[in-house]
Amino acid sequence: MELLFTDFQVGIFSIFSILFLIYAGMHVAIALTLVSFTGVWLIRGNWAVAMKLLSLASADSISAYIFGVVPLFVLMGLLVSVSDIGKDMFDVANRAFRRIKGGLGIATVAANAVFAAVTGISIASAAVFTKVAVPEMIRLGYKPRFAVGVVTGSSVLGMLIPPSLLLILFGVLTETSIGDLFTAGILPGLLLSASFIAYILFVAYKFPHRVLESPTDDGTVVPKMGFLVGSWKMFPIVSLILLVLGGIYAGWFTPTESGAVGALGALLIAMGKKRMSRSKLWQVLTETGHVTVSVLFLIISANMYGRMLALSGVTQFMGTWIGESGLGMYPLLAIYIIIVLLAGTILDSSSILMIIVPLVYPVMIAMDFNLVWFGIVTVLAVEVGLITPPLGIAAYVVKSTLDDQRIGLNDVFLGAFPFVCIMVLVLILIVIFPQIALVLVG
């Protein structure tokens, strides 16, 4: 077969082809697989070699023991979602902040942060707190746009505070310690949560008309909750956090084993709260299968794409070009973050990792980047895309979960915009001060 293009041209053309196919509506994993297969065929001039790549990627990409962490943490997150733990967290936080202006907003952020420590899936947080927090906030006089904005913005904490599915995927793609990534995500997650709370307090006290329908209403009409009742509601989720994260940090479990222990613990909690029927268990298992297959299919296709790029010479060219260009770490990182932020407007978070990380990973190795810190920066940048238009999948989840026709998709995006700005500021801080992420890693 006579080649019409050089290997490098095939690699460059593949990038634009993937973006075109995704924009045209093709599933990301299928687009990656199709373009990778075609690219290897054109480079090697032999379709049998391309078929061999497909079979090797399928066999090798997800055969390692570590990949068991994906379905286990997904299962744990979904079990937690159906067990009403999110509602319990919101009730406790609501009572704790009942005397503060904007208290329900703070309660939502606090509950989301705790909920994130056992789910690792932002979409689950968005769905749960849309049902739990938004109706309560509107009932107590909060503006609908503020209510959905707080829920949408704070839902992204699930992808940064460990355990996080995105951190797991980044660790798998770059062969970075998942335990170190989890540890590195703690302080940035807490910093982001604190920044959200500080913003809510500032707006509630300085511009109360943006928060409450009636600025004289401080939202404190909430019954008290006794210490014992609050402790009882907190006990299941605190126990699960200590079991999963404590087991990893103490060295008792590997991340995969902690996922299994966490899933069992979440199942026992759901059964103890009498929230688990046969039909609901089947629904959870089915959804776990759907999410897992989707993620693993993305990993296989990303592995194929990474191999095709290596064959084409694109990654080697990028490394050489960056080395000769004289770009320092910060200009290079700025370009990378801008690309990720732009990708977030049209792609979901997992897809961004699968497409961009294989492309830039060899370059980051050559530039001697700390991959743990780079993983936190990447995930935080990817998170921004969850709440930015036009895709903004977390915003769509909030809108689709709402049972209120007065609140449109534009209200969700506009309400979440201040949180996007806060996330970008926190991202800049972590880029300038890497120790925010690395101080606990050692």
C-alpha angles and dihedrals in degrees: 000000000000113000117231094187136042118247090252093051090051090053093049093045090051091062093055091042092056092050091048094049093047092048088050089058105263117143111260096236092049091048091051092047095047095047093044092050093047092045094053090045091055094043097048097029090224126099091201090064089051090051090050090053090052093051094044092049091050092049100040105033099071103017095100121102092239092069089072086077091074101064092036096056091041089053091048092050094050092047090052090049094057096043096073092241089132091057091049091051091050093049092052094045091045091057092044093056098033095118096051125088108250087019094146090054090051090046090053093052092046093048091046091052092052092042089051090059090070105028111043091194118104093196091060091052092049093051096045098047094042087063096039108034108028098060091045093049093048091047090055094051105269118144112258093230091053092046096053091040093057093048094046094045097046093045090077089069087083091072096051108034107075136287090051127169091211092052089050091052092047090050091051094047095048100030089240121153108270090204091057091047090051091050092047091052095060102078096038088050092051091045091052091048092049091048091053091050092048090053092050092050092048094050094042093054101033101034106020092162088070091056108034132041087222112033090208091061110090096186094240098129092114126126117244122255122214120238093244093050091048092047091050091052091048096046100082097050095040089051091050092049091050091046097050105032095028090052092053096045093043091052094241094120138024113233089261093051091046089054090055093047091046093050090051091048092049090050092051091049092050091049092046091053088048092238097124122087127166092258093048092047090051090049091052093048092048093049090047088055092049094050094043095049090048092051095044091047087054091050092051093048092046089052090053091048092050091052092048091051090050090052092049093052094235095125092047090049092050092051092049093045094050091047092052095040093067092228111161126220097269098048089047092048091047091054091048094049092049090052091050092048091050091047088053090065092065107020136057120246099258092048092053090055093047095050104036105033096060088050097051102028096088090049092051090050090051090049090051095238118175099249095205092056091040089053092055091048090049095048093047091050091047091050091061088065090060091072104029125094145281095030103013094154095193090055090052091049090052092049094046092047094050119098093201121098091192090074115073131192090258089059090054093050094044092047090051095047096090088053090053089055091049091050091052091051092050089048090054090049092053091048092051095040108034091175089076085074100029105043093089095042094067 
